Amino acid sequence: MIRVMKRFVVNILLFFTIICVCLLGLAFLVPPAKTHYMYELCLKNERLDTLASPRLILVGGSNVAYGMESGLLQDSLRMNVQNMGLHAGMGLRLILSELSKRLRSEDVVVLMPEYQHFFKDAAYGNEEALPYAVMYMGVSLLDEMNLPQYQSLITGLPKASIGNIKTLLSPLTRDDVYTALAFNKYGDVDAHYGKPGKFVEPEIIEGAINYRYMEELASLMSDLKAKGIRVYIFPPVMISSAYEINKKRINELENEMKSKGIGFEISPTETLQPDSLAYDSNYHMSYPAVHANTVRLMHCLKELGIEP
């Protein structure tokens, strides 16, 4: 009986090993689809690496990608601007660990994380976006990942592999605002400018604050400051109704961030936009809100003395 059980376990392990090898083959042997939305990560990193100093780097999830007009910031502040915002599902941990390798002394980093990044395990990414980051940026990312990130990677790898192949076979145009074609040279999504927005339901932030990640973030901010890199944390742009139903959670988060020395530069109420200016989510804005959000940030940075 014991021998039969051992054989059964060995066969199961062998089966899953074969499946994993096949998935890895699909993920890393099939060329990346250069029109896929997540391929923009490669393009953003390439541009950042070649961008001359002084540099202003905008960081966060898709609220940054769909919420900033970087050309306006560059012209006003006379600094080269790169919008690194892409997808909150990559997780703030991976976003910042990858960015840190590319930072230089005297860079100015504006971090605008979605609130969800600080609750539950959202800082570690999810199966929707994390596998694409590894597929497109390479297996070197695996060295920096923790157990929750590995779990998301393994869970999401089959769907991501198939999604990459589908995109390779699909003719995509700039009219689709969820492709790499939707971004301008600064890394902003601008393909949705002029398109009508729609009513979106406010999302409830769930789960407990991830205090462990808060400590990790505070440590990273301290390390970057010691290297001469200026980092300013701002609240994300958000529709008013979403803030109202999450006010208690956001206030709790704001107080915790302050206690760790990584508080927001301004109140979360200052980045709110009317629900009517949402494009298609709580954090994605139509152009009038994008412009207003950018002008507000521009004035805040000037008040902080961010000009070369």
C-alpha positions as CSV (number, residue, x, y, z in Angstrom):
1,M,0.0,0.0,0.0
2,I,2.8,2.4,0.9
3,R,4.6,1.6,-2.3
4,V,1.5,2.3,-4.3
5,M,1.0,5.7,-2.5
6,K,4.6,6.6,-3.2
7,R,4.2,5.8,-6.9
8,F,1.0,7.8,-7.0
9,V,2.7,10.9,-5.4
10,V,5.7,10.6,-7.8
11,N,3.3,10.4,-10.8
12,I,1.4,13.5,-9.6
13,L,4.6,15.4,-9.1
14,L,5.9,14.3,-12.5
15,F,2.6,15.4,-14.1
16,F,2.8,18.9,-12.6
17,T,6.5,19.2,-13.5
18,I,5.6,18.5,-17.1
19,I,2.8,21.0,-17.0
20,C,5.0,23.7,-15.5
21,V,7.7,23.1,-18.1
22,C,5.1,23.4,-20.9
23,L,3.8,26.6,-19.4
24,L,7.3,28.1,-19.0
25,G,7.9,27.2,-22.7
26,L,4.8,29.0,-23.7
27,A,5.7,32.0,-21.6
28,F,9.3,32.5,-22.4
29,L,9.9,30.9,-25.8
30,V,7.0,32.6,-27.6
31,P,8.1,36.1,-28.5
32,P,6.4,38.9,-26.6
33,A,3.5,40.7,-28.3
34,K,4.7,44.2,-28.8
35,T,1.2,45.6,-29.0
36,H,0.1,44.1,-25.7
37,Y,-0.7,46.6,-23.0
38,M,1.9,45.1,-20.6
39,Y,4.6,45.3,-23.2
40,E,4.7,49.0,-22.5
41,L,6.7,48.1,-19.4
42,C,9.7,47.3,-21.7
43,L,9.3,50.6,-23.6
44,K,9.0,52.7,-20.4
45,N,12.1,51.1,-18.9
46,E,14.1,51.6,-22.2
47,R,13.2,55.3,-22.4
48,L,13.9,55.9,-18.7
49,D,17.4,54.3,-19.1
50,T,18.3,56.7,-21.9
51,L,16.5,59.8,-20.5
52,A,18.9,62.6,-19.7
53,S,18.9,64.2,-16.2
54,P,17.3,66.1,-14.6
55,R,14.5,63.5,-14.5
56,L,11.0,63.6,-13.0
57,I,9.6,60.1,-12.7
58,L,5.9,59.4,-12.1
59,V,5.2,56.0,-10.5
60,G,2.1,54.0,-9.6
61,G,-0.4,51.8,-11.2
62,S,-2.9,52.7,-14.0
63,N,-4.1,55.7,-12.2
64,V,-0.8,57.3,-13.2
65,A,-0.9,56.0,-16.8
66,Y,-4.5,57.3,-17.3
67,G,-4.2,60.4,-15.1
68,M,-1.2,62.4,-16.1
69,E,-0.3,64.8,-18.9
70,S,3.5,64.5,-18.7
71,G,4.3,66.8,-21.6
72,L,2.7,69.7,-19.7
73,L,4.8,68.8,-16.6
74,Q,8.0,68.7,-18.7
75,D,7.4,72.0,-20.4
76,S,6.5,73.7,-17.1
77,L,9.1,72.3,-14.8
78,R,11.9,72.1,-17.5
79,M,12.7,68.5,-16.5
80,N,12.6,65.3,-18.6
81,V,9.5,63.4,-17.5
82,Q,8.8,59.7,-17.7
83,N,5.4,58.3,-16.7
84,M,6.1,54.7,-15.4
85,G,2.5,54.0,-14.4
86,L,1.1,50.9,-15.9
87,H,-0.9,48.4,-13.9
88,A,-1.6,48.1,-10.2
89,G,-1.7,44.4,-10.5
90,M,2.1,44.3,-10.9
91,G,2.2,45.1,-7.2
92,L,3.9,48.1,-5.6
93,R,6.8,45.9,-4.4
94,L,7.8,44.8,-7.9
95,I,7.2,48.2,-9.4
96,L,9.5,49.9,-6.9
97,S,12.2,47.2,-6.9
98,E,12.5,47.4,-10.6
99,L,12.5,51.2,-10.6
100,S,15.1,51.4,-7.9
101,K,17.7,49.8,-10.2
102,R,17.3,52.6,-12.7
103,L,17.3,55.6,-10.4
104,R,20.1,58.2,-10.3
105,S,21.2,60.6,-7.6
106,E,19.1,63.8,-7.8
107,D,16.2,62.1,-9.6
108,V,12.8,63.3,-8.5
109,V,10.2,60.5,-8.0
110,V,6.5,61.2,-7.6
111,L,4.8,58.1,-6.2
112,M,1.0,57.9,-6.6
113,P,0.0,54.4,-5.5
114,E,-3.5,53.1,-5.6
115,Y,-4.9,52.8,-2.1
116,Q,-5.5,49.1,-2.6
117,H,-1.7,48.6,-2.7
118,F,-1.6,48.9,1.0
119,F,-4.3,46.4,1.9
120,K,-4.2,42.6,2.1
121,D,-1.5,41.3,-0.3
122,A,-2.1,43.7,-3.2
123,A,1.4,45.1,-2.8
124,Y,2.7,41.8,-4.1
125,G,0.7,41.8,-7.3
126,N,-1.9,39.5,-8.8
127,E,-2.2,36.9,-11.5
128,E,-3.6,39.3,-14.0
129,A,-0.4,41.4,-14.4
130,L,2.5,39.9,-12.6
131,P,3.1,37.0,-15.1
132,Y,3.3,39.5,-18.0
133,A,6.0,41.5,-16.2
134,V,8.1,38.4,-15.8
135,M,7.5,37.2,-19.3
136,Y,8.4,40.5,-20.9
137,M,11.2,41.6,-18.5
138,G,12.9,38.3,-18.0
139,V,13.4,35.6,-15.3
140,S,15.8,37.9,-13.4
141,L,12.7,39.3,-11.7
142,L,12.3,35.9,-9.9
143,D,15.3,36.6,-7.7
144,E,13.5,39.5,-6.0
145,M,10.1,37.9,-5.5
146,N,8.5,36.6,-2.3
147,L,6.1,33.6,-1.8
148,P,2.8,35.6,-2.5
149,Q,4.4,36.9,-5.8
150,Y,5.4,33.4,-6.8
151,Q,1.9,32.2,-6.1
152,S,0.4,34.9,-8.4
153,L,2.9,34.1,-11.1
154,I,2.2,30.4,-11.2
155,T,-1.6,30.9,-11.0
156,G,-1.6,33.5,-13.8
157,L,1.0,32.1,-16.1
158,P,-1.3,29.9,-18.2
159,K,-3.8,32.7,-19.0
160,A,-1.0,35.2,-19.6
161,S,0.8,32.9,-22.0
162,I,-2.4,32.4,-24.0
163,G,-3.1,36.1,-23.8
164,N,0.3,36.9,-25.3
165,I,-0.3,34.5,-28.2
166,K,-3.8,35.9,-28.9
167,T,-2.3,39.4,-29.0
168,L,0.4,38.2,-31.5
169,L,-2.4,37.0,-33.7
170,S,-4.7,40.0,-33.4
171,P,-4.6,43.2,-35.4
172,L,-4.7,46.0,-32.8
173,T,-5.0,49.7,-33.4
174,R,-4.6,52.9,-31.3
175,D,-8.4,53.0,-31.0
176,D,-8.1,50.3,-28.3
177,V,-7.0,52.1,-25.2
178,Y,-5.7,48.9,-23.6
179,T,-2.7,48.2,-25.8
180,A,0.8,49.5,-26.0
181,L,-0.3,51.6,-29.0
182,A,-2.4,53.7,-26.6
183,F,0.6,55.4,-24.9
184,N,2.5,58.5,-26.0
185,K,6.2,59.0,-25.9
186,Y,6.1,60.1,-22.2
187,G,4.4,56.9,-21.1
188,D,0.9,58.5,-20.7
189,V,-2.2,56.8,-22.1
190,D,-3.7,59.4,-24.3
191,A,-5.7,57.3,-26.8
192,H,-8.8,57.9,-24.7
193,Y,-8.6,61.7,-24.9
194,G,-11.8,62.9,-26.4
195,K,-13.7,59.6,-25.9
196,P,-16.8,59.7,-23.7
197,G,-16.5,58.3,-20.2
198,K,-19.1,56.1,-18.5
199,F,-20.7,55.7,-15.2
200,V,-18.6,53.4,-12.9
201,E,-19.5,51.9,-9.6
202,P,-17.4,52.9,-6.6
203,E,-15.2,50.1,-5.4
204,I,-14.9,49.1,-1.8
205,I,-11.4,48.7,-0.4
206,E,-11.3,45.4,1.5
207,G,-9.0,43.7,3.9
208,A,-6.6,44.8,6.6
209,I,-3.6,47.2,6.1
210,N,-0.5,45.3,5.2
211,Y,1.8,46.5,8.0
212,R,4.6,44.3,6.9
213,Y,4.8,45.9,3.5
214,M,4.4,49.4,5.1
215,E,7.7,48.7,7.0
216,E,9.4,47.5,3.8
217,L,8.2,50.6,1.9
218,A,9.4,53.0,4.7
219,S,12.9,51.2,4.6
220,L,13.1,51.6,0.8
221,M,12.2,55.3,1.0
222,S,14.9,55.8,3.5
223,D,17.5,54.0,1.3
224,L,16.5,56.1,-1.7
225,K,16.8,59.3,0.3
226,A,20.3,58.4,1.4
227,K,21.3,58.0,-2.2
228,G,20.2,61.6,-3.0
229,I,16.9,60.6,-4.7
230,R,14.0,62.8,-3.8
231,V,10.7,60.8,-3.4
232,Y,7.3,62.5,-2.8
233,I,4.2,60.4,-2.2
234,F,0.9,61.8,-3.4
235,P,-2.6,60.4,-3.2
236,P,-3.9,58.9,-6.4
237,V,-6.6,60.7,-8.5
238,M,-10.0,59.1,-7.7
239,I,-13.7,59.8,-8.2
240,S,-15.5,61.4,-5.3
241,S,-18.0,58.6,-4.7
242,A,-15.2,56.0,-4.3
243,Y,-13.5,58.2,-1.7
244,E,-16.7,58.7,0.2
245,I,-17.4,55.0,0.7
246,N,-13.8,54.3,1.6
247,K,-13.1,57.4,3.7
248,K,-12.6,55.6,6.9
249,R,-10.1,53.1,5.4
250,I,-8.2,55.9,3.6
251,N,-8.0,58.0,6.8
252,E,-6.7,54.9,8.6
253,L,-4.1,54.4,5.9
254,E,-3.1,58.1,5.9
255,N,-2.5,58.0,9.6
256,E,-0.4,54.8,9.4
257,M,1.7,56.2,6.6
258,K,2.4,59.4,8.6
259,S,3.5,57.3,11.6
260,K,6.0,55.5,9.3
261,G,7.4,58.8,8.0
262,I,6.0,58.2,4.5
263,G,2.9,60.4,4.5
264,F,1.1,62.0,1.6
265,E,2.3,65.4,0.6
266,I,-1.3,66.6,0.4
267,S,-4.7,65.5,1.6
268,P,-6.4,62.7,-0.4
269,T,-9.4,65.1,-0.7
270,E,-7.3,67.3,-3.0
271,T,-7.0,64.7,-5.7
272,L,-10.7,63.9,-6.0
273,Q,-12.5,64.4,-9.3
274,P,-16.3,64.4,-10.1
275,D,-17.8,61.0,-11.0
276,S,-18.8,62.5,-14.3
277,L,-15.2,62.8,-15.3
278,A,-14.4,59.1,-14.8
279,Y,-13.3,57.3,-18.0
280,D,-13.9,53.7,-17.1
281,S,-12.8,53.1,-13.5
282,N,-12.5,54.7,-10.1
283,Y,-8.9,55.7,-11.0
284,H,-9.1,56.3,-14.8
285,M,-10.0,59.8,-15.8
286,S,-11.3,61.5,-18.9
287,Y,-9.1,64.3,-20.4
288,P,-10.5,67.3,-18.4
289,A,-9.7,65.5,-15.1
290,V,-6.3,64.4,-16.5
291,H,-5.5,68.0,-17.2
292,A,-6.7,69.3,-13.8
293,N,-4.9,66.5,-12.0
294,T,-1.6,67.4,-13.8
295,V,-2.0,71.1,-13.2
296,R,-2.5,70.5,-9.5
297,L,0.6,68.3,-9.3
298,M,2.6,70.9,-11.2
299,H,1.7,73.6,-8.7
300,C,2.5,71.3,-5.8
301,L,5.9,70.4,-7.2
302,K,6.7,74.0,-7.7
303,E,5.8,74.7,-4.1
304,L,8.2,72.0,-3.1
305,G,10.9,73.6,-5.1
306,I,11.1,71.0,-7.8
307,E,12.6,73.0,-10.6
308,P,16.2,72.6,-12.1
